[in-house]
């Protein structure tokens, strides 16, 4: 180990788990518990977490109200088939509909599953209208929509697809933030334009307001659905509950997952307008979607938002984090470009020949968890409860990490 953490001075012991499939490049650390914006390893070392499960733990780790809601629901009802109405899934659907102004909610277990449902919704909606040639799903260059076959087929990144072909057909792509290209790409065969308001896995690349507004107009003109993938950028990360609200553009449907239940597995497809009735009994389903325990956690998450001004904290802490990252870029101009993103979904682009991944392990040694995303970018998606003092503490550790590497 290159450096001990200053807080505990404990040598890090890492328990090995040889039977876990080696499909992740896991860091040399074994996390055993979390509290707020911190995670702790088995040796007692503390890490300031700017990854948050990759934009998952919006309220931080082990939030006491979420913990209580999960325990109480687990003691009441853990699972019930979707052949029956059950709580709290029904209440959660009502609340999401109320908050969004949309009419129908489908629950699943992840963002990829939510996007799979969105793809099926788009094609079934066109089919029910008698437009059986309208089957193409248009996505954006640089997109990431998940790793299941349909979501992967919509993803524009060859490295995720290598060795898995042939993938389902009927998908095409258009340049992100290029209105003229989008206008040329959407036609009478387009079932939907599926787009991330902020591309996360590509390195935190925001859509322009003009691009999403044009997407709404063009989809309306051509009869295609507009679907937002808010799996990573939704649930308050940009400073409003839904990314569509931040951009003031209303899609026909949007997907959520990640932070919806603050760490428990749940995904949602939220649908409005005529498309809300496109999926009918037998068209789609999932065994565990909307199970009572994660639904209870999601409900409590929404209740907590009502008593704390989370959007104000995202605005304040996000502005500070952006300012600190901009200062880092100015102090090391050969290593970094200006930061990009909104709220608490920010990226710090790394200039070649330097690699974003080269900063991740040294930061861990400084007690800071950060993540490298596509396009050679350091991604910062901390818990939305992070304070200004914690942002400053994180940046002290990041600066020390950069100084070790860059001088």
Helices and strands as residue ranges (DSSP letters): E 31-35, E 38-41, E 46-49, H 52-55, H 64-74, H 89-100, E 104-108, H 111-128, E 136-140, H 149-154, H 158-161, E 171-174, H 179-185, E 190-195, E 198-199, E 205-206, H 209-222, E 225-229, H 243-247, E 253-256, G 258-261, E 267-271, G 273-277, H 292-307, H 310-331, E 340-342, E 345-349, G 356-359, H 360-365, E 368-369, E 371-373, E 377-380, H 388-406
